Amino acid sequence: MNTPHYTKIHNRFQLNGYYFSANELKDIGYDFIKEGVPYEVSIGKFIMDWMDKQDHINVKTSGSTGDPKVIKISKQAMVNSAIRTGDFFNVDIADTALHCLPTDFIAGKMMLIRAIILGLSLDLVQPNVDPMRDVNSYYDFVAMTPMQANNSLGRIHQIKTLIIGGAPIHPELNEKLVALHDNCFETYGMTETITHIAASRLSVPKKPFHALDGIYLKVHENGCLVVDAPDITDQLIHTNDLVEMHDERTFTYLGRRDNVINSGGVKISPEVAEVKLAHYIRFPFFLHGISDEVLGQKLIMVVEAREDQAKDIEQQLAACDSLEKYEVPKTLFCVSQILRNNGKYLRAKTVDTITIT
């Protein structure tokens, strides 16, 4: 089967139950912009961008690991990504799908493109933290953030295949999902890779990520993943993600290289320690490094909790017996809110709000 051109609309594509030709799709995009609620306006703008004469679109990165930026992405590369997703997750023509992600970012844009290219029947809902609250339909394919998945546990049976991305999945949520559903996946990717290039089935022990077809992986000498996706970009994508490769297509994610803390000469990956703590700390939290005269950097814990809950948190921390000595935080800080962007913790920006003496 030949890869369809980005200008083609699958004849089985439906949006909110209606079929659309190219001209009709432009009209609905225009109507969304002029008359829609905010999330529909975003969808309308993207539809108009997709249907224009340019062979690329401009996409905002989330800014969760640095300052947000705008990058140029080939429309044909987005088609290739959509087909790869369909093949990996066995998405078929005329399957039903739910669109519940913000279209301002790549994940929301790609749900639309998958529907247009693969011929899916796509329903639109407000992209909020509880997208399934008023939804009674059953869907073959849905993409959510971890927060959305957590709030949709009571309706998870209405979804055949659920992919979850945008932020790490807490071990407790992982356990709940596995107990309720055997076809949930965590995805790995970024804007530069046009969403996911690897996925991990939650029910598999230790959850290694498996590369999708056509994706080639290796590890740089600094320990970070390098992605070769020739039908997306002719440039190698050098990530800042530390990984352990199991074979040429399978890896375990260890954490961000730019989050690594050098404390007294010992390099600490906060994400590795966070996984150990996740079963014990019953509040949103993260570990971070701050400057220290003696150690160079010291490890701290930032918890979204009240100050009067600090003793409870200290007890939960003490109950975790799997931490290495150097992984035990030196200081605990309670904050009223951990700053987030699209579900991801903004670690450095949150720490900047703390008065540290």
NUVONU-568736 format. One record per residue (C-alpha): x, y, z; residue in one letter. Coordinates in steps of 0.25 Angstrom, whole numbers, padded with zeros to 4 digits, always signed. Layout:
<recs>
XYZA ...
</recs>
This chain:
<recs>
+0000+0000+0000M +0005+0014-0004N +0007+0024+0007T -0004+0035+0004P +0000+0049+0001H -0003+0059+0012Y -0014+0066+0003T -0022+0053+0003K -0034+0051+0013I -0038+0037+0015H -0052+0034+0010N -0056+0028+0023R -0052+0039+0032F -0063+0045+0041Q -0063+0057+0050L -0074+0057+0061N -0081+0047+0052G -0081+0054+0039Y -0073+0051+0026Y -0065+0063+0020F -0059+0066+0007S -0046+0075+0006A -0055+0088+0004N -0065+0084+0015E -0054+0081+0025L -0048+0095+0022K -0062+0101+0024D -0063+0094+0038I -0050+0099+0041G -0054+0113+0038Y -0067+0111+0046D -0059+0106+0058F -0050+0119+0058I -0062+0128+0056K -0072+0122+0065E -0066+0111+0074G -0062+0110+0088V -0047+0112+0091P -0043+0097+0089Y -0051+0097+0076E -0044+0110+0071V -0031+0103+0073S -0036+0091+0065I -0041+0101+0054G -0028+0108+0053K -0020+0095+0052F -0030+0090+0041I -0028+0103+0033M -0013+0101+0035D -0013+0087+0030W -0022+0090+0018M -0013+0102+0013D -0003+0101+0002K +0009+0100+0011Q +0016+0087+0012D +0019+0089+0027H +0013+0094+0040I +0019+0101+0052N +0017+0094+0065V +0020+0099+0079K +0028+0090+0088T +0022+0089+0103S +0034+0096+0110G +0034+0085+0121S +0049+0083+0119T +0053+0097+0114G +0047+0110+0109D +0036+0107+0099P +0039+0109+0084K +0033+0108+0071V +0038+0097+0061I +0035+0094+0047K +0029+0080+0044I +0027+0074+0030S +0012+0070+0028K +0017+0058+0020Q +0025+0054+0033A +0012+0055+0041M +0005+0045+0031V +0017+0035+0033N +0015+0037+0048S +0000+0034+0047A +0002+0022+0039I +0013+0016+0048R +0004+0018+0060T -0008+0011+0053G +0001-0001+0050D +0007-0002+0064F -0006-0001+0071F -0015-0009+0061N -0024+0003+0058V -0033+0000+0046D -0041+0008+0036I -0054+0013+0042A -0049+0010+0056D -0055+0020+0066T -0046+0030+0074A -0048+0041+0084L -0040+0054+0083H -0038+0060+0097C -0024+0066+0096L -0021+0081+0094P -0019+0084+0079T -0009+0095+0082D +0001+0084+0084F +0006+0072+0075I -0001+0061+0082A -0015+0068+0080G -0011+0071+0065K -0007+0057+0063M -0020+0051+0067M -0027+0059+0056L -0017+0055+0046I -0018+0040+0050R -0033+0041+0048A -0032+0048+0034I -0021+0039+0029I -0025+0026+0035L -0040+0028+0033G -0045+0028+0047L -0058+0033+0053S -0053+0044+0062L -0062+0050+0073D -0057+0064+0080L -0059+0067+0094V -0053+0078+0103Q -0039+0075+0107P -0040+0076+0122N -0035+0067+0133V -0048+0058+0133D -0051+0056+0118P -0059+0044+0120M -0069+0049+0130R -0080+0051+0121D -0076+0041+0110V -0085+0029+0108N -0079+0024+0095S -0069+0013+0093Y -0056+0016+0086Y -0046+0007+0079D -0034+0017+0081F -0032+0028+0091V -0019+0037+0095A -0019+0043+0109M -0010+0049+0119T -0007+0042+0132P -0016+0052+0140M -0028+0049+0130Q -0026+0034+0131A -0026+0035+0146N -0039+0042+0145N -0045+0033+0135S -0043+0020+0142L -0058+0018+0144G -0060+0018+0129R -0047+0012+0125I -0055-0001+0120H -0061+0008+0109Q -0047+0009+0102I -0041-0003+0094K -0027+0003+0093T -0022+0014+0102L -0009+0021+0100I -0004+0031+0111I +0007+0041+0109G +0012+0055+0112G +0017+0052+0126A +0022+0040+0134P +0011+0030+0139I +0011+0029+0155H +0013+0014+0159P +0000+0015+0167E -0008+0019+0154L +0000+0008+0147N -0005-0002+0156E -0020+0003+0156K -0020+0003+0140L -0014-0011+0139V -0024-0016+0149A -0035-0011+0140L -0030-0012+0126H -0020-0020+0119D -0018-0011+0107N -0012+0002+0112C +0001+0007+0107F +0011+0018+0112E +0017+0025+0100T +0031+0031+0099Y +0033+0043+0089G +0034+0058+0088M +0030+0069+0078T +0042+0067+0070E +0039+0052+0068T +0024+0056+0064I +0019+0050+0077T +0022+0035+0081H +0033+0027+0074I +0033+0016+0085A +0022+0010+0094A +0022+0001+0107S +0010-0008+0110R +0007-0005+0125L +0004-0019+0128S +0018-0024+0125V +0027-0025+0137P +0038-0014+0137K +0031-0008+0125K +0042-0007+0114P +0039+0003+0103F +0039-0004+0089H +0042+0005+0077A +0031+0006+0066L +0034+0001+0052D +0044+0009+0044G +0050+0015+0057I +0065+0012+0059Y +0071+0015+0073L +0085+0016+0079K +0092+0022+0091V +0101+0034+0091H +0114+0033+0099E +0107+0042+0109N +0097+0031+0112G +0086+0038+0104C +0076+0032+0094L +0079+0036+0079V +0067+0034+0070V +0068+0032+0055D +0054+0033+0049A +0057+0035+0034P +0043+0037+0029D +0041+0048+0040I +0054+0056+0038T +0068+0054+0031D +0075+0058+0044Q +0078+0049+0056L +0070+0054+0068I +0079+0055+0080H +0071+0054+0093T +0075+0058+0107N +0068+0045+0112D +0077+0035+0119L +0073+0021+0115V +0078+0006+0117E +0077-0001+0104M +0073-0016+0104H +0074-0018+0089D +0074-0009+0077E +0059-0007+0078R +0056-0008+0093T +0060+0001+0105F +0057+0006+0119T +0056+0021+0122Y +0065+0025+0133L +0062+0040+0134G +0067+0054+0128R +0082+0056+0127R +0079+0071+0131D +0072+0066+0143N +0084+0058+0148V +0090+0063+0161I +0105+0063+0165N +0105+0062+0180S +0119+0061+0186G +0124+0054+0173G +0112+0044+0173V +0103+0046+0161K +0088+0044+0165I +0077+0042+0155S +0064+0048+0162P +0055+0040+0154E +0061+0027+0158V +0059+0030+0173A +0045+0036+0170E +0040+0022+0165V +0045+0016+0178K +0038+0027+0186L +0025+0027+0178A +0019+0015+0186H +0021+0023+0199Y +0019+0037+0197I +0004+0040+0196R +0006+0054+0191F +0010+0060+0178P +0025+0062+0179F +0039+0062+0171F +0053+0062+0175L +0063+0073+0171H +0077+0078+0173G +0081+0092+0178I +0094+0098+0181S +0102+0094+0193D +0115+0099+0198E +0120+0086+0203V +0114+0076+0193L +0113+0085+0181G +0099+0081+0180Q +0089+0075+0190K +0077+0066+0188L +0064+0072+0192I +0049+0068+0192M +0038+0077+0188V +0024+0073+0192V +0011+0079+0188E +0005+0079+0203A +0003+0088+0215R +0014+0091+0225E +0007+0083+0236D +0007+0071+0227Q +0022+0070+0227A +0023+0060+0238K +0014+0051+0231D +0023+0052+0219I +0036+0050+0227E +0029+0037+0232Q +0026+0032+0218Q +0040+0035+0213L +0046+0027+0225A +0037+0015+0221A +0044+0014+0208C +0056+0004+0210D +0060+0003+0196S +0067+0017+0195L +0082+0017+0194E +0088+0026+0204K +0091+0037+0194Y +0077+0037+0189E +0071+0041+0202V +0067+0056+0201P +0075+0065+0210K +0063+0075+0212T +0048+0075+0210L +0040+0087+0204F +0025+0088+0204C +0019+0096+0194V +0004+0100+0191S +0005+0096+0177Q +0015+0089+0168I +0016+0097+0155L +0012+0089+0143R +0011+0090+0128N +0001+0080+0121N +0003+0071+0133G +0018+0071+0134K +0025+0077+0146Y +0033+0090+0144L +0043+0086+0154R +0053+0097+0153A +0042+0108+0152K +0035+0102+0164T +0048+0102+0172V +0050+0117+0168D +0038+0120+0176T +0043+0114+0189I +0051+0123+0199T +0063+0114+0202I +0072+0119+0213T 
</recs>
